[in-house]
Amino acid sequence: MDRHLSLQTYVPRPLADWIKGKARDQQVSVSIVIRDQLVEAWQRENEARKRPAALDPVSGPSFSISPGPSSRRSTIRNATSF
């Protein structure tokens, strides 16, 4: 069974008004709105950690712009396909 801990903080008035408005619209307590926002942010951050790291800009795919064969407009081609 999870144990929930109580946290207290102070927020700027516009943020407090936004949270109170969401609680009023959803007909729940302010603490539920805050909990839901914190859990959502925590899950997003953890999901981001699970994703593979971005490609190294030095050794990752590179692109070049060169004139197209039948047009004056430039086309973008993957440099690894040359």
Secondary structure in CASP SS format (residue, H / E / C, confidence):
PFRMAT SS
TARGET T0000
AUTHOR 0000-0000-0000
METHOD secondary structure of the structure
MODEL  1
M C 1.00
D C 1.00
R C 1.00
H C 1.00
L C 1.00
S C 1.00
L C 1.00
Q C 1.00
T C 1.00
Y C 1.00
V C 1.00
P C 1.00
R H 1.00
P H 1.00
L H 1.00
A H 1.00
D H 1.00
W H 1.00
I H 1.00
K H 1.00
G H 1.00
K H 1.00
A H 1.00
R H 1.00
D H 1.00
Q H 1.00
Q C 1.00
V C 1.00
S C 1.00
V H 1.00
S H 1.00
I H 1.00
V H 1.00
I H 1.00
R H 1.00
D H 1.00
Q H 1.00
L H 1.00
V H 1.00
E H 1.00
A H 1.00
W H 1.00
Q H 1.00
R H 1.00
E H 1.00
N H 1.00
E H 1.00
A H 1.00
R H 1.00
K H 1.00
R C 1.00
P C 1.00
A C 1.00
A C 1.00
L C 1.00
D C 1.00
P C 1.00
V C 1.00
S C 1.00
G C 1.00
P C 1.00
S C 1.00
F E 1.00
S E 1.00
I E 1.00
S E 1.00
P E 1.00
G C 1.00
P C 1.00
S C 1.00
S C 1.00
R C 1.00
R C 1.00
S E 1.00
T E 1.00
I E 1.00
R E 1.00
N E 1.00
A H 1.00
T H 1.00
S H 1.00
F C 1.00
END
